[in-house]
Amino acid sequence: MNKIHMVDVVTEYKKHSVKINEIIEDTLSSGSYIQGERVKSFEKMLSDFLDVKHVISCGNGTDALQVALMALGLKMGDEVLVPSFTFVATVETVCLLGYKPVFVDIDPNSFLLDIKSITKSITKKTKAIIPVHLFGQCCNMGEIKFLAEKFNLFVIEDAAQSIGSKCKQETNKWTYSGTIGDIGTTSFYPSKNLGCIGDGGAIFTNNSDLAKKIRLIVNHGQEERYKYKIIGLNSRLDALQAAILSFKLTLLEDFIIKRKKIADLYNKAFSTLSWLTVPVTQNYSDHVYHQYSLLLSTHICRASFQNYLHEHGIPTMVYYPIPLHKQEAYHQYCTIPLPNSEKTSNCIISIPMHPHLDSKQIDFICNTIKSYNQ
């Protein structure tokens, strides 16, 4: 049996090395490394895939969030609702721009923003919500859009982990994550479901005015060379990453199908284990399983379980061991307990999930976990 990896970018490269090497050589030979036709082509390809009017690529997923916030014209001290149980980029961009993050608790089953907690957290200073489509599943965007319209709030979707997932709207129409709010953002970090071989990100919107402003921001605020309309920054996807992403986008749907099949096998194998809970899927979203995260019962020592799996050659990760409202850099922004975020951080563990796991590896992982002596 081959070595098991949490994410296997090497196997993915080897399977498609002929095509990827051809793309690399072609791009290097072109002499066009920044912006250019390859970037434009990828943006159009992703726009068509997601059925969204505008896709603006950028340097990385964190920049995507920062640029999205900058485009909304918020003022210093304005409040932005964010989950505490998420990667730090969601919150650090709010702070860097001088806005105030207001931490919201999660639903203990889905790990996604809790609608009741959102409602309780809205004040006169609240100007935006950043729902994070965590682990590959969409937040309840129908409810979030309802609240946003009621209280006149912007919605920035953090779709860094959910590219290709869909959310059900009021009309029973299924819409891709990142295309429902005012602005959506994503990351192309190599471990993502759609990942490049370096760093990259993108911003989505159906609002043409916002799209125009976003394009200005990512390119130094210039509409034409050396004429600066607004203050911007330098955040551009390079041509090599764009070319590789264009190819990988053609593989995404097949990869999602494989991830779902692996999740189904995991779910079936672990369904009889009383000491853990498999991922719960919501009826308003599908799940593309960027991560497959289990919740351990409180009497299970997570460190011991991790050591047991490590000894058997099965890697694990904890996303996320400390919620952001408990972190030294951010605790001053939260004065209330967020029990669901705190409990989840103590009990969650992620096991290998990627489309290159083979049947022997999957069976081994399942049987090893089922044999754990509590």
C-alpha positions as CSV (number, residue, x, y, z in Angstrom):
1,M,0.0,0.0,0.0
2,N,1.2,3.5,-0.9
3,K,2.0,6.0,1.8
4,I,-1.2,7.9,2.9
5,H,-1.2,11.7,2.7
6,M,-3.6,14.3,4.1
7,V,-3.4,16.0,0.7
8,D,-1.5,14.4,-2.2
9,V,-0.4,17.1,-4.6
10,V,2.6,15.0,-5.8
11,T,0.4,12.1,-7.0
12,E,-1.9,14.6,-8.7
13,Y,1.1,16.1,-10.5
14,K,2.5,12.7,-11.5
15,K,-0.9,11.7,-13.0
16,H,-1.0,14.8,-15.1
17,S,2.7,15.7,-15.4
18,V,2.8,15.5,-19.2
19,K,0.1,18.1,-19.6
20,I,1.3,20.3,-16.7
21,N,4.9,20.3,-18.0
22,E,3.6,21.3,-21.4
23,I,1.7,24.2,-19.9
24,I,4.8,25.3,-17.9
25,E,7.1,25.2,-21.0
26,D,4.5,27.0,-23.1
27,T,4.1,29.7,-20.6
28,L,7.8,30.2,-20.0
29,S,8.4,30.3,-23.7
30,S,5.8,33.0,-24.2
31,G,7.6,35.6,-22.1
32,S,4.3,36.8,-20.7
33,Y,4.4,36.1,-17.0
34,I,2.2,38.7,-15.4
35,Q,-1.4,39.3,-16.5
36,G,-1.9,38.6,-20.2
37,E,-4.2,36.3,-22.1
38,R,-3.7,33.3,-19.9
39,V,-5.0,35.2,-16.9
40,K,-7.9,36.6,-18.9
41,S,-8.7,33.2,-20.3
42,F,-8.8,31.6,-16.8
43,E,-11.0,34.3,-15.4
44,K,-13.5,33.8,-18.3
45,M,-13.4,30.1,-17.9
46,L,-14.1,30.3,-14.1
47,S,-16.8,32.9,-14.7
48,D,-18.5,30.5,-17.1
49,F,-18.2,27.6,-14.7
50,L,-19.6,29.4,-11.7
51,D,-22.2,31.3,-13.8
52,V,-21.1,34.6,-12.3
53,K,-20.6,37.9,-14.3
54,H,-17.2,38.8,-13.1
55,V,-14.1,36.9,-11.9
56,I,-11.1,39.0,-10.9
57,S,-8.0,37.0,-10.0
58,C,-5.5,38.1,-7.4
59,G,-2.4,37.1,-5.5
60,N,-3.9,34.8,-2.8
61,G,-7.1,34.1,-0.9
62,T,-6.2,36.5,1.9
63,D,-5.8,39.4,-0.6
64,A,-9.1,38.4,-2.1
65,L,-10.8,39.0,1.3
66,Q,-9.0,42.3,1.9
67,V,-9.7,43.6,-1.6
68,A,-13.4,42.6,-1.2
69,L,-13.6,44.6,2.0
70,M,-11.8,47.6,0.5
71,A,-14.3,47.7,-2.4
72,L,-17.3,48.1,-0.1
73,G,-16.2,51.5,1.2
74,L,-16.7,50.8,4.9
75,K,-15.5,53.3,7.5
76,M,-13.1,52.9,10.4
77,G,-14.8,51.2,13.3
78,D,-17.6,49.6,11.2
79,E,-18.6,46.2,12.5
80,V,-18.2,43.0,10.4
81,L,-19.7,39.7,11.6
82,V,-17.3,36.8,11.3
83,P,-17.1,33.3,12.7
84,S,-14.5,32.5,15.3
85,F,-14.1,29.0,14.1
86,T,-12.3,29.7,10.8
87,F,-8.8,30.3,9.4
88,V,-7.3,33.6,10.6
89,A,-7.4,35.3,7.2
90,T,-11.1,35.9,7.5
91,V,-10.6,38.0,10.6
92,E,-7.2,39.5,10.1
93,T,-8.2,41.3,6.9
94,V,-11.1,43.0,8.9
95,C,-8.7,44.2,11.5
96,L,-6.0,45.4,9.1
97,L,-8.5,47.7,7.5
98,G,-9.5,49.3,10.8
99,Y,-12.9,47.6,11.0
100,K,-14.2,45.8,14.1
101,P,-14.7,42.0,13.9
102,V,-17.7,40.8,15.8
103,F,-17.3,37.1,16.5
104,V,-20.4,34.9,15.9
105,D,-20.8,31.3,17.1
106,I,-21.3,28.3,14.8
107,D,-23.9,25.6,14.5
108,P,-22.4,22.6,16.4
109,N,-23.5,20.1,13.7
110,S,-22.4,21.8,10.5
111,F,-19.6,24.0,11.9
112,L,-21.1,26.9,9.9
113,L,-22.4,30.3,11.1
114,D,-25.3,30.0,13.4
115,I,-28.2,32.1,12.2
116,K,-29.5,32.9,15.7
117,S,-26.1,34.0,16.8
118,I,-25.9,36.3,13.7
119,T,-29.2,37.9,14.5
120,K,-28.2,38.6,18.1
121,S,-25.0,40.2,17.0
122,I,-26.4,42.8,14.6
123,T,-26.1,46.4,15.8
124,K,-26.5,49.8,14.3
125,K,-22.7,49.6,13.5
126,T,-22.9,46.3,11.7
127,K,-22.2,46.8,8.0
128,A,-21.2,43.4,6.6
129,I,-21.2,39.6,7.2
130,I,-18.5,37.2,6.1
131,P,-20.0,33.7,6.0
132,V,-17.3,31.1,5.7
133,H,-18.3,28.0,3.7
134,L,-16.2,25.8,5.9
135,F,-14.7,22.4,4.9
136,G,-16.6,22.4,1.6
137,Q,-20.2,23.0,2.7
138,C,-22.2,26.2,2.2
139,C,-23.7,28.4,4.9
140,N,-27.4,29.0,4.9
141,M,-27.2,31.8,2.4
142,G,-31.0,32.1,2.1
143,E,-31.3,33.1,5.7
144,I,-28.1,35.2,5.6
145,K,-29.3,37.1,2.5
146,F,-32.7,37.7,4.3
147,L,-30.9,39.2,7.3
148,A,-28.6,41.2,5.0
149,E,-31.5,42.8,3.1
150,K,-33.4,43.4,6.3
151,F,-30.6,45.3,8.0
152,N,-28.9,46.7,4.8
153,L,-25.7,44.7,5.2
154,F,-23.1,43.6,2.7
155,V,-22.3,39.9,2.3
156,I,-18.8,38.7,1.5
157,E,-18.7,34.9,1.0
158,D,-15.4,33.2,2.0
159,A,-15.5,30.3,-0.4
160,A,-11.8,29.4,0.0
161,Q,-12.8,25.8,0.9
162,S,-15.9,25.4,-1.1
163,I,-15.2,26.0,-4.8
164,G,-17.7,23.9,-6.7
165,S,-20.2,23.5,-3.9
166,K,-23.8,24.7,-4.4
167,C,-26.4,26.3,-2.1
168,K,-30.2,26.1,-2.5
169,Q,-32.0,29.4,-3.0
170,E,-35.6,30.3,-2.2
171,T,-36.7,29.4,-5.7
172,N,-35.2,25.9,-5.3
173,K,-32.4,26.9,-7.6
174,W,-28.9,25.6,-6.8
175,T,-26.2,28.3,-7.1
176,Y,-22.5,28.0,-6.7
177,S,-20.9,29.2,-3.4
178,G,-19.2,32.6,-3.7
179,T,-21.7,33.9,-6.3
180,I,-24.7,34.6,-4.0
181,G,-23.6,37.5,-1.8
182,D,-22.4,40.9,-2.9
183,I,-18.9,39.5,-3.3
184,G,-17.3,36.1,-3.1
185,T,-13.7,35.1,-2.6
186,T,-11.6,32.0,-2.9
187,S,-8.1,30.7,-2.6
188,F,-6.0,28.6,-5.0
189,Y,-3.5,27.4,-2.4
190,P,-2.1,24.1,-3.6
191,S,-4.1,22.0,-1.1
192,K,-7.5,23.5,-2.1
193,N,-10.0,21.5,-4.2
194,L,-8.9,23.8,-7.1
195,G,-5.3,24.5,-6.3
196,C,-2.3,25.9,-8.3
197,I,1.4,25.2,-7.8
198,G,2.1,28.4,-5.9
199,D,-0.4,30.9,-4.5
200,G,-3.4,32.6,-6.0
201,G,-6.9,33.7,-5.3
202,A,-10.0,35.2,-7.0
203,I,-12.9,37.5,-6.3
204,F,-16.4,37.0,-7.8
205,T,-19.3,39.4,-8.2
206,N,-22.4,40.0,-10.3
207,N,-22.2,43.7,-9.5
208,S,-20.4,45.5,-12.4
209,D,-19.6,48.6,-10.4
210,L,-18.0,46.5,-7.7
211,A,-16.1,44.5,-10.3
212,K,-14.7,47.7,-11.8
213,K,-13.5,48.9,-8.4
214,I,-12.0,45.5,-7.5
215,R,-10.0,45.5,-10.8
216,L,-8.6,48.9,-9.9
217,I,-7.7,47.9,-6.4
218,V,-5.7,44.7,-7.4
219,N,-3.7,46.7,-9.9
220,H,-2.4,49.6,-7.9
221,G,-5.6,51.6,-8.4
222,Q,-4.8,52.3,-12.0
223,E,-7.3,52.3,-14.8
224,E,-4.6,52.8,-17.4
225,R,-0.9,52.7,-17.0
226,Y,0.5,55.4,-14.6
227,K,-2.9,56.9,-14.0
228,Y,-4.1,56.1,-10.5
229,K,-7.8,56.6,-9.8
230,I,-7.9,55.2,-6.3
231,I,-5.4,53.8,-3.7
232,G,-4.9,50.2,-4.5
233,L,-2.4,47.4,-4.0
234,N,-0.4,44.9,-6.0
235,S,-2.2,41.6,-6.0
236,R,-2.1,39.7,-9.3
237,L,-2.3,36.1,-10.3
238,D,0.7,35.2,-12.5
239,A,0.2,33.7,-16.0
240,L,1.8,30.3,-15.0
241,Q,-0.7,29.8,-12.2
242,A,-3.6,30.9,-14.4
243,A,-2.6,28.4,-17.1
244,I,-2.4,25.5,-14.7
245,L,-5.6,26.5,-13.0
246,S,-7.4,26.5,-16.4
247,F,-6.4,22.9,-16.9
248,K,-7.2,21.9,-13.3
249,L,-10.6,23.5,-13.6
250,T,-11.5,20.8,-16.2
251,L,-10.8,18.2,-13.6
252,L,-12.7,19.8,-10.7
253,E,-16.1,18.1,-11.2
254,D,-14.5,14.7,-11.4
255,F,-12.4,15.4,-8.3
256,I,-15.6,16.5,-6.4
257,I,-17.4,13.3,-7.3
258,K,-14.4,11.2,-6.0
259,R,-14.3,13.2,-2.8
260,K,-18.0,12.6,-2.3
261,K,-17.6,8.8,-2.9
262,I,-14.8,8.7,-0.3
263,A,-16.9,10.6,2.2
264,D,-19.8,8.1,1.6
265,L,-17.4,5.2,2.4
266,Y,-16.2,6.9,5.5
267,N,-19.7,7.7,6.6
268,K,-20.8,4.1,6.2
269,A,-17.8,2.7,7.9
270,F,-18.1,5.0,11.0
271,S,-21.9,5.0,11.3
272,T,-21.9,2.4,14.1
273,L,-19.2,4.1,16.2
274,S,-20.9,5.9,19.1
275,W,-17.8,7.8,20.1
276,L,-17.5,9.9,17.0
277,T,-19.8,11.9,14.7
278,V,-19.4,12.0,10.9
279,P,-19.9,15.3,9.0
280,V,-23.5,16.5,9.0
281,T,-24.7,17.7,5.6
282,Q,-27.5,20.4,5.4
283,N,-30.5,20.3,3.1
284,Y,-29.7,23.7,1.8
285,S,-26.2,22.8,0.6
286,D,-24.2,20.0,-1.0
287,H,-20.7,19.2,0.3
288,V,-17.5,19.0,-1.7
289,Y,-15.4,17.8,1.2
290,H,-12.3,20.0,1.2
291,Q,-11.9,18.4,4.6
292,Y,-13.5,15.3,6.2
293,S,-13.8,16.3,9.8
294,L,-14.9,14.1,12.6
295,L,-16.2,15.1,16.1
296,L,-14.9,13.0,18.9
297,S,-16.9,12.4,22.0
298,T,-15.7,14.4,25.0
299,H,-14.4,11.3,26.8
300,I,-12.0,10.5,23.9
301,C,-8.5,12.0,24.2
302,R,-7.8,13.5,20.8
303,A,-4.0,13.5,21.3
304,S,-4.1,9.7,22.1
305,F,-6.3,9.1,19.0
306,Q,-4.0,11.1,16.8
307,N,-0.9,9.2,18.1
308,Y,-2.7,5.9,17.5
309,L,-3.4,6.9,13.9
310,H,0.1,8.3,13.4
311,E,1.6,5.0,14.6
312,H,-0.4,3.3,11.9
313,G,0.8,5.7,9.2
314,I,-2.4,7.7,9.0
315,P,-1.9,11.5,9.1
316,T,-4.5,13.8,10.8
317,M,-4.9,17.5,11.2
318,V,-6.9,19.7,13.7
319,Y,-8.8,22.5,12.0
320,Y,-8.9,24.6,14.2
321,P,-7.4,23.9,17.7
322,I,-8.1,27.3,19.2
323,P,-11.0,29.5,18.0
324,L,-10.0,33.0,17.0
325,H,-11.8,34.7,19.9
326,K,-9.5,32.9,22.3
327,Q,-6.3,33.9,20.4
328,E,-4.0,36.5,21.9
329,A,-4.3,38.7,18.8
330,Y,-8.1,38.8,18.8
331,H,-9.5,38.1,22.2
332,Q,-10.1,41.8,22.9
333,Y,-12.8,41.8,20.2
334,C,-15.0,39.2,22.1
335,T,-16.6,39.6,25.5
336,I,-19.0,36.8,25.3
337,P,-18.5,33.0,25.3
338,L,-18.9,31.1,22.1
339,P,-19.6,27.6,23.4
340,N,-20.1,25.8,20.1
341,S,-16.9,27.2,18.6
342,E,-15.0,26.3,21.8
343,K,-16.3,22.8,22.1
344,T,-15.8,22.0,18.4
345,S,-12.1,23.2,18.6
346,N,-11.6,20.7,21.5
347,C,-13.2,17.7,19.8
348,I,-12.6,18.0,16.0
349,I,-10.2,16.1,13.9
350,S,-9.7,15.7,10.2
351,I,-8.6,12.6,8.4
352,P,-7.1,12.2,4.9
353,M,-9.4,13.5,2.1
354,H,-8.3,13.9,-1.5
355,P,-9.4,12.4,-4.8
356,H,-6.2,10.3,-5.1
357,L,-6.9,8.0,-2.2
358,D,-7.2,4.4,-3.5
359,S,-9.4,1.6,-2.2
360,K,-6.7,-0.1,-0.1
361,Q,-5.9,3.2,1.6
362,I,-9.5,4.0,2.3
363,D,-10.2,0.5,3.7
364,F,-7.1,0.7,5.9
365,I,-8.1,4.1,7.3
366,C,-11.6,2.8,8.0
367,N,-10.6,-0.4,9.6
368,T,-7.9,1.2,11.7
369,I,-10.3,3.8,13.1
370,K,-12.9,1.2,13.8
371,S,-10.3,-0.9,15.7
372,Y,-9.4,2.0,18.0
373,N,-9.5,0.8,21.7
374,Q,-11.1,3.6,23.6
